[in-house]
Amino acid sequence: MSAPARSRLQRLGAPALFVLLWSTGFVGAQYGLPYAEPLTFLGLRMVIAAALLALIAVAARAALLSRPAQYAHAAVVGLLLHAGYLGGVFVAISLGVPSPVSAVVVSLQPVLTVVLAGPVLGERATRRQWLGLALGVAGVAVVVWPGLTAAAGAASLSVVGVAACLVALAAGTAGTVHQKRFGGGIPLLWGTAVQYAAAAVVLLAGALATERMTIRWTGDFVLAMVWLVLALSLGAVLLLLVLLRRGTAAEVSSLLYLVPPAVALEAWLLFGTVPSAVSLAGIALTALGVALVVVPGRRPVAARPPQ
């Protein structure tokens, strides 16, 4: 394999793995939420993730955060990405908001990220990227449309649940932009451990104020917790932070468009739920949109001066 081809595979491998891991989060939530309330579930997950990351950082002799500002920025990202984004999604699911509805609301994050990235980060999206963002929204809508119509016909949506989705959307967008602007120089392992610790404090305080904080320790709950901590908190989130250091906020957030199609494909492979032709068309449209945002266009070759 040539060096350019190998380099291209390496660049695509991390985003592909991120999408694969991130897309399994909904399945883990579905398995665990029947046995614990959402803030209690997430708060415990954050405590375990923070402790494990701290142990890994100690064993690896990872660099510590060196300034109070780094602790503050890591805590803000933790509150936005983990307490705000994940908390909103988990609360919405626990209140009966169907996954297609949640997917549509949260999938607006790449567009909002591009809007914020301009004035905050100085990242200007090209016309090609705006076209990709629009195609991504359209593709996600096509994929989840059958679920949306089924949900609309089954029952009315919870107003609080939809509001929780909007909170998740706003928090996820703000957290992505904040991490891109201030997180580049923060040590990865200890910085992420601080994120989880800050999120755990807020989530457990919220659980103490609004929930009974009871957990049924079933096999499904333990399996869900293990998967969400290892694959999501220690896998997908660390990959997300690494990708944000390498690429623009718009490029990284556009990968979230691929999550609903990935869930549809996983349901097909794991549970035999065959996607419709419409869903397959939506998946293709979404993939094209992400490619337009992430893959750089060819630069025009400069004309040679006349001899």
VOPAGU-2260 file (C-alpha; in pm, 1 decimal, decimal comma):
REM VOPAGU-2260
SITE   aa  ch    i         X         Y         Z
SITE  MET   A    0       0,0       0,0       0,0
SITE  SER   A    1     136,0     340,2     -96,6
SITE  ALA   A    2     207,9     605,9     165,4
SITE  PRO   A    3     -71,1     842,3      45,6
SITE  ALA   A    4    -325,4     558,2      53,6
SITE  ARG   A    5    -214,7     453,5     402,6
SITE  SER   A    6    -234,8     813,8     523,0
SITE  ARG   A    7    -584,6     846,5     378,4
SITE  LEU   A    8    -698,0     529,4     559,9
SITE  GLN   A    9    -553,7     659,3     886,4
SITE  ARG   A   10    -740,3     989,5     845,4
SITE  LEU   A   11   -1068,2     807,5     781,2
SITE  GLY   A   12   -1019,9     540,6    1049,9
SITE  ALA   A   13   -1060,7     763,1    1355,7
SITE  PRO   A   14   -1380,3     936,3    1231,5
SITE  ALA   A   15   -1529,9     601,0    1129,0
SITE  LEU   A   16   -1453,4     448,8    1469,7
SITE  PHE   A   17   -1596,6     757,3    1642,7
SITE  VAL   A   18   -1925,5     728,7    1450,1
SITE  LEU   A   19   -1944,6     354,3    1520,2
SITE  LEU   A   20   -1891,0     396,4    1895,1
SITE  TRP   A   21   -2105,6     708,9    1931,5
SITE  SER   A   22   -2397,9     545,6    1750,7
SITE  THR   A   23   -2414,7     267,9    2011,8
SITE  GLY   A   24   -2486,3     518,6    2289,9
SITE  PHE   A   25   -2860,4     515,4    2230,0
SITE  VAL   A   26   -2870,1     135,3    2253,9
SITE  GLY   A   27   -2682,2     151,5    2584,8
SITE  ALA   A   28   -2920,8     414,3    2718,7
SITE  GLN   A   29   -3221,7     206,4    2615,5
SITE  TYR   A   30   -3082,6     -94,3    2801,0
SITE  GLY   A   31   -2995,2      94,5    3119,2
SITE  LEU   A   32   -3270,6     351,0    3168,1
SITE  PRO   A   33   -3542,8     102,9    3271,8
SITE  TYR   A   34   -3334,6      28,8    3583,0
SITE  ALA   A   35   -3220,6     378,0    3688,3
SITE  GLU   A   36   -3340,8     734,7    3652,1
SITE  PRO   A   37   -3153,1     939,1    3388,7
SITE  LEU   A   38   -2951,3    1178,9    3606,8
SITE  THR   A   39   -2865,2     903,1    3854,5
SITE  PHE   A   40   -2756,6     676,5    3568,5
SITE  LEU   A   41   -2541,3     945,9    3405,2
SITE  GLY   A   42   -2398,0    1074,6    3732,7
SITE  LEU   A   43   -2277,6     725,8    3826,8
SITE  ARG   A   44   -2135,5     680,1    3477,2
SITE  MET   A   45   -1938,9    1004,3    3507,4
SITE  VAL   A   46   -1798,8     908,3    3849,4
SITE  ILE   A   47   -1676,2     571,5    3717,9
SITE  ALA   A   48   -1533,5     728,5    3400,5
SITE  ALA   A   49   -1351,0    1000,7    3595,5
SITE  ALA   A   50   -1199,8     746,3    3835,1
SITE  LEU   A   51   -1086,8     513,1    3554,7
SITE  LEU   A   52    -932,6     798,1    3354,1
SITE  ALA   A   53    -750,4     925,0    3662,0
SITE  LEU   A   54    -604,6     576,6    3720,1
SITE  ILE   A   55    -499,7     553,0    3353,8
SITE  ALA   A   56    -343,2     900,0    3371,1
SITE  VAL   A   57    -147,1     808,2    3685,4
SITE  ALA   A   58     -27,9     480,5    3532,4
SITE  ALA   A   59      75,3     658,7    3211,7
SITE  ARG   A   60     237,5     944,4    3406,3
SITE  ALA   A   61      33,3    1183,0    3196,9
SITE  ALA   A   62      89,2    1557,2    3217,4
SITE  LEU   A   63    -116,3    1743,2    3476,2
SITE  LEU   A   64    -316,5    2056,9    3409,5
SITE  SER   A   65     -81,6    2345,5    3477,2
SITE  ARG   A   66    -303,5    2652,6    3519,8
SITE  PRO   A   67    -634,8    2729,8    3694,1
SITE  ALA   A   68    -774,1    2842,7    3357,1
SITE  GLN   A   69    -723,6    2490,9    3218,8
SITE  TYR   A   70    -928,3    2342,1    3503,3
SITE  ALA   A   71   -1199,6    2601,1    3440,5
SITE  HIS   A   72   -1216,4    2534,3    3065,7
SITE  ALA   A   73   -1219,8    2156,9    3117,2
SITE  ALA   A   74   -1500,6    2191,7    3371,9
SITE  VAL   A   75   -1705,4    2409,7    3134,2
SITE  VAL   A   76   -1668,1    2154,4    2854,8
SITE  GLY   A   77   -1768,8    1877,9    3095,9
SITE  LEU   A   78   -2080,2    2064,8    3204,0
SITE  LEU   A   79   -2182,1    2135,0    2843,8
SITE  LEU   A   80   -2090,5    1809,7    2665,5
SITE  HIS   A   81   -2157,4    1555,3    2939,4
SITE  ALA   A   82   -2407,1    1709,1    3181,7
SITE  GLY   A   83   -2590,6    1925,4    2926,2
SITE  TYR   A   84   -2580,3    1723,6    2605,3
SITE  LEU   A   85   -2597,6    1371,2    2748,7
SITE  GLY   A   86   -2825,4    1476,9    3032,0
SITE  GLY   A   87   -3071,6    1630,6    2786,6
SITE  VAL   A   88   -3072,4    1321,3    2565,2
SITE  PHE   A   89   -3114,8    1080,4    2858,5
SITE  VAL   A   90   -3396,3    1284,7    3012,8
SITE  ALA   A   91   -3573,8    1304,6    2676,3
SITE  ILE   A   92   -3550,4     927,1    2627,8
SITE  SER   A   93   -3673,5     862,9    2981,8
SITE  LEU   A   94   -3977,7    1083,8    2912,7
SITE  GLY   A   95   -4070,8     881,5    2607,2
SITE  VAL   A   96   -3937,0    1100,3    2327,3
SITE  PRO   A   97   -3878,8     857,4    2037,4
SITE  SER   A   98   -3526,3     821,4    1906,7
SITE  PRO   A   99   -3618,5     955,2    1559,0
SITE  VAL   A  100   -3740,3    1281,3    1713,2
SITE  SER   A  101   -3427,6    1312,3    1929,0
SITE  ALA   A  102   -3210,9    1238,2    1625,1
SITE  VAL   A  103   -3371,7    1510,3    1416,5
SITE  VAL   A  104   -3334,8    1774,0    1689,9
SITE  VAL   A  105   -2976,4    1688,3    1784,6
SITE  SER   A  106   -2870,5    1650,7    1419,6
SITE  LEU   A  107   -2904,6    2027,4    1381,8
SITE  GLN   A  108   -2582,4    2063,1    1585,8
SITE  PRO   A  109   -2344,6    2075,2    1284,8
SITE  VAL   A  110   -2536,9    2369,0    1137,3
SITE  LEU   A  111   -2537,6    2559,7    1466,9
SITE  THR   A  112   -2168,8    2479,2    1513,3
SITE  VAL   A  113   -2083,5    2633,0    1177,1
SITE  VAL   A  114   -2289,1    2942,6    1262,1
SITE  LEU   A  115   -2100,3    2985,1    1593,1
SITE  ALA   A  116   -1760,4    2883,4    1456,4
SITE  GLY   A  117   -1750,7    3184,6    1226,2
SITE  PRO   A  118   -1754,6    3464,9    1486,2
SITE  VAL   A  119   -1601,0    3261,4    1773,0
SITE  LEU   A  120   -1329,9    3057,1    1599,5
SITE  GLY   A  121   -1282,2    3245,9    1274,2
SITE  GLU   A  122   -1371,6    2930,8    1077,1
SITE  ARG   A  123   -1553,7    3022,6     757,1
SITE  ALA   A  124   -1752,5    2750,8     586,6
SITE  THR   A  125   -1724,5    2726,7     210,0
SITE  ARG   A  126   -2022,9    2700,1     -22,9
SITE  ARG   A  127   -1934,4    2334,2     -67,4
SITE  GLN   A  128   -1951,8    2277,1     309,1
SITE  TRP   A  129   -2284,1    2461,1     341,6
SITE  LEU   A  130   -2421,2    2236,2      66,7
SITE  GLY   A  131   -2291,1    1933,0     257,5
SITE  LEU   A  132   -2455,7    2052,0     580,3
SITE  ALA   A  133   -2788,6    2096,4     401,8
SITE  LEU   A  134   -2763,1    1750,0     244,1
SITE  GLY   A  135   -2677,9    1604,8     585,6
SITE  VAL   A  136   -2993,4    1749,3     743,4
SITE  ALA   A  137   -3200,6    1622,4     451,8
SITE  GLY   A  138   -3043,9    1277,2     470,3
SITE  VAL   A  139   -3104,6    1241,4     844,3
SITE  ALA   A  140   -3466,1    1353,3     797,5
SITE  VAL   A  141   -3517,8    1089,9     526,6
SITE  VAL   A  142   -3366,4     815,6     745,0
SITE  VAL   A  143   -3579,7     892,7    1050,4
SITE  TRP   A  144   -3900,4    1001,0     872,8
SITE  PRO   A  145   -4076,3     661,6     911,7
SITE  GLY   A  146   -4010,7     673,4    1287,3
SITE  LEU   A  147   -4128,1    1032,9    1308,1
SITE  THR   A  148   -4460,4     956,4    1140,4
SITE  ALA   A  149   -4510,8     649,4    1358,7
SITE  ALA   A  150   -4438,2     850,7    1672,6
SITE  ALA   A  151   -4675,1    1128,5    1565,7
SITE  GLY   A  152   -4952,5     877,6    1512,1
SITE  ALA   A  153   -4894,4     691,0    1836,9
SITE  ALA   A  154   -4904,8     966,3    2097,6
SITE  SER   A  155   -4834,7    1330,8    2160,7
SITE  LEU   A  156   -4479,3    1423,6    2249,6
SITE  SER   A  157   -4375,3    1532,7    2595,6
SITE  VAL   A  158   -4315,3    1908,5    2598,4
SITE  VAL   A  159   -4050,3    1867,2    2868,6
SITE  GLY   A  160   -3890,4    1587,8    2667,8
SITE  VAL   A  161   -3865,3    1800,0    2353,5
SITE  ALA   A  162   -3727,6    2087,7    2566,0
SITE  ALA   A  163   -3461,9    1846,0    2698,3
SITE  CYS   A  164   -3363,9    1767,6    2337,0
SITE  LEU   A  165   -3326,0    2141,1    2269,7
SITE  VAL   A  166   -3109,4    2177,0    2581,2
SITE  ALA   A  167   -2893,7    1888,8    2454,4
SITE  LEU   A  168   -2864,0    2056,7    2114,4
SITE  ALA   A  169   -2757,9    2392,8    2259,7
SITE  ALA   A  170   -2518,4    2240,0    2515,0
SITE  GLY   A  171   -2355,2    2006,7    2261,9
SITE  THR   A  172   -2299,1    2291,6    2017,5
SITE  ALA   A  173   -2154,7    2525,9    2281,1
SITE  GLY   A  174   -1937,1    2250,2    2426,4
SITE  THR   A  175   -1791,0    2160,8    2086,4
SITE  VAL   A  176   -1703,6    2523,0    2008,3
SITE  HIS   A  177   -1561,4    2586,2    2357,6
SITE  GLN   A  178   -1344,7    2274,4    2338,6
SITE  LYS   A  179   -1214,8    2372,0    1995,7
SITE  ARG   A  180   -1125,9    2724,4    2113,1
SITE  PHE   A  181    -978,2    2655,6    2457,2
SITE  GLY   A  182    -909,0    2281,1    2480,6
SITE  GLY   A  183    -615,8    2241,5    2244,0
SITE  GLY   A  184    -345,7    2289,6    2507,6
SITE  ILE   A  185    -514,9    2097,7    2789,6
SITE  PRO   A  186    -361,7    1753,0    2863,6
SITE  LEU   A  187    -601,9    1497,8    2719,9
SITE  LEU   A  188    -629,4    1237,3    2997,3
SITE  TRP   A  189    -636,2    1461,2    3304,3
SITE  GLY   A  190    -841,4    1723,7    3120,3
SITE  THR   A  191   -1110,1    1469,5    3032,1
SITE  ALA   A  192   -1107,6    1333,9    3388,5
SITE  VAL   A  193   -1179,2    1688,7    3510,8
SITE  GLN   A  194   -1462,7    1712,8    3256,4
SITE  TYR   A  195   -1623,0    1398,2    3393,5
SITE  ALA   A  196   -1574,4    1500,6    3757,0
SITE  ALA   A  197   -1740,9    1839,2    3697,1
SITE  ALA   A  198   -2029,9    1675,3    3510,9
SITE  ALA   A  199   -2070,8    1416,4    3788,1
SITE  VAL   A  200   -2109,6    1685,7    4054,6
SITE  VAL   A  201   -2384,9    1864,7    3861,4
SITE  LEU   A  202   -2565,4    1548,6    3752,7
SITE  LEU   A  203   -2567,0    1394,0    4100,4
SITE  ALA   A  204   -2683,0    1723,3    4252,8
SITE  GLY   A  205   -2967,6    1728,5    4002,3
SITE  ALA   A  206   -3049,0    1365,5    4077,2
SITE  LEU   A  207   -3049,9    1435,0    4451,1
SITE  ALA   A  208   -3294,6    1721,7    4400,2
SITE  THR   A  209   -3531,8    1558,5    4150,9
SITE  GLU   A  210   -3495,2    1179,1    4162,6
SITE  ARG   A  211   -3516,3     893,6    4413,2
SITE  MET   A  212   -3168,3     774,0    4307,1
SITE  THR   A  213   -3261,0     406,3    4318,4
SITE  ILE   A  214   -3088,0     155,0    4092,7
SITE  ARG   A  215   -3187,4    -202,5    4008,7
SITE  TRP   A  216   -2858,1    -382,0    3953,6
SITE  THR   A  217   -2968,8    -620,0    3679,6
SITE  GLY   A  218   -2743,0    -781,9    3425,5
SITE  ASP   A  219   -2872,8    -550,3    3153,1
SITE  PHE   A  220   -2798,3    -242,9    3364,1
SITE  VAL   A  221   -2443,0    -355,7    3443,8
SITE  LEU   A  222   -2378,2    -442,2    3078,7
SITE  ALA   A  223   -2512,6    -104,6    2967,4
SITE  MET   A  224   -2299,7      79,7    3224,2
SITE  VAL   A  225   -1982,6    -109,8    3130,6
SITE  TRP   A  226   -2035,4     -42,9    2760,9
SITE  LEU   A  227   -2120,3     325,3    2804,3
SITE  VAL   A  228   -1817,4     386,3    3026,7
SITE  LEU   A  229   -1561,6     193,3    2822,7
SITE  ALA   A  230   -1681,6     240,0    2465,3
SITE  LEU   A  231   -1839,3     584,2    2494,5
SITE  SER   A  232   -1675,5     774,9    2781,2
SITE  LEU   A  233   -1326,4     628,8    2738,9
SITE  GLY   A  234   -1347,3     557,7    2366,5
SITE  ALA   A  235   -1576,2     784,9    2168,2
SITE  VAL   A  236   -1532,1    1097,1    2382,2
SITE  LEU   A  237   -1152,3    1079,0    2378,0
SITE  LEU   A  238   -1168,6    1029,5    2000,0
SITE  LEU   A  239   -1396,1    1333,1    1972,6
SITE  LEU   A  240   -1148,5    1549,7    2161,1
SITE  VAL   A  241    -859,2    1426,4    1947,8
SITE  LEU   A  242   -1055,5    1492,9    1627,2
SITE  LEU   A  243   -1136,9    1845,0    1745,0
SITE  ARG   A  244    -764,3    1911,4    1788,1
SITE  ARG   A  245    -694,1    1797,5    1432,6
SITE  GLY   A  246    -991,3    1933,1    1237,1
SITE  THR   A  247   -1231,6    2225,0    1234,6
SITE  ALA   A  248   -1541,0    2230,8    1452,7
SITE  ALA   A  249   -1759,7    2211,6    1140,9
SITE  GLU   A  250   -1580,7    1903,6    1005,5
SITE  VAL   A  251   -1596,7    1713,8    1334,3
SITE  SER   A  252   -1955,7    1802,2    1423,5
SITE  SER   A  253   -2071,5    1700,5    1073,5
SITE  LEU   A  254   -1981,0    1340,6    1167,3
SITE  LEU   A  255   -2287,3    1341,5    1393,3
SITE  TYR   A  256   -2498,3    1330,3    1077,1
SITE  LEU   A  257   -2374,6     973,0    1028,7
SITE  VAL   A  258   -2498,6     855,3    1368,8
SITE  PRO   A  259   -2870,5     801,5    1284,7
SITE  PRO   A  260   -2784,8     612,1     963,1
SITE  ALA   A  261   -2530,8     406,3    1160,2
SITE  VAL   A  262   -2799,8     317,7    1414,5
SITE  ALA   A  263   -3028,4     206,4    1130,7
SITE  LEU   A  264   -2754,3     -17,0     988,9
SITE  GLU   A  265   -2675,8    -159,4    1334,4
SITE  ALA   A  266   -3042,8    -245,6    1385,3
SITE  TRP   A  267   -3032,0    -428,3    1053,1
SITE  LEU   A  268   -2716,3    -624,2    1137,9
SITE  LEU   A  269   -2794,2    -696,4    1504,6
SITE  PHE   A  270   -3171,9    -729,5    1511,1
SITE  GLY   A  271   -3268,3    -806,8    1152,6
SITE  THR   A  272   -3459,9    -480,0    1108,5
SITE  VAL   A  273   -3421,3    -433,7     733,8
SITE  PRO   A  274   -3396,6     -65,0     634,6
SITE  SER   A  275   -3636,7      52,2     367,0
SITE  ALA   A  276   -3528,0     180,5      27,7
SITE  VAL   A  277   -3609,8     531,6     151,2
SITE  SER   A  278   -3380,5     486,9     452,9
SITE  LEU   A  279   -3098,9     358,4     232,4
SITE  ALA   A  280   -3140,3     663,0       8,8
SITE  GLY   A  281   -3120,7     884,3     319,1
SITE  ILE   A  282   -2803,3     709,7     433,7
SITE  ALA   A  283   -2641,4     769,3      94,9
SITE  LEU   A  284   -2750,5    1134,7      98,9
SITE  THR   A  285   -2610,4    1180,3     450,7
SITE  ALA   A  286   -2277,9    1021,6     356,2
SITE  LEU   A  287   -2250,7    1253,3      55,7
SITE  GLY   A  288   -2323,0    1556,7     275,3
SITE  VAL   A  289   -2055,8    1462,7     528,9
SITE  ALA   A  290   -1805,7    1400,4     249,3
SITE  LEU   A  291   -1866,5    1749,4     112,5
SITE  VAL   A  292   -1796,5    1899,2     457,1
SITE  VAL   A  293   -1501,0    1684,6     562,2
SITE  VAL   A  294   -1312,4    1591,2     245,0
SITE  PRO   A  295   -1118,7    1891,8     110,3
SITE  GLY   A  296   -1194,0    1994,7    -243,8
SITE  ARG   A  297    -927,7    1985,5    -508,2
SITE  ARG   A  298    -732,3    2302,5    -541,1
SITE  PRO   A  299    -709,1    2439,0    -891,5
SITE  VAL   A  300    -372,4    2381,4   -1053,8
SITE  ALA   A  301    -194,0    2707,4   -1116,8
SITE  ALA   A  302    -136,2    2778,6   -1483,0
SITE  ARG   A  303     224,4    2773,6   -1592,3
SITE  PRO   A  304     363,9    3108,0   -1697,7
SITE  PRO   A  305     427,1    3142,6   -2069,5
SITE  GLN   A  306     774,0    3034,1   -2171,0
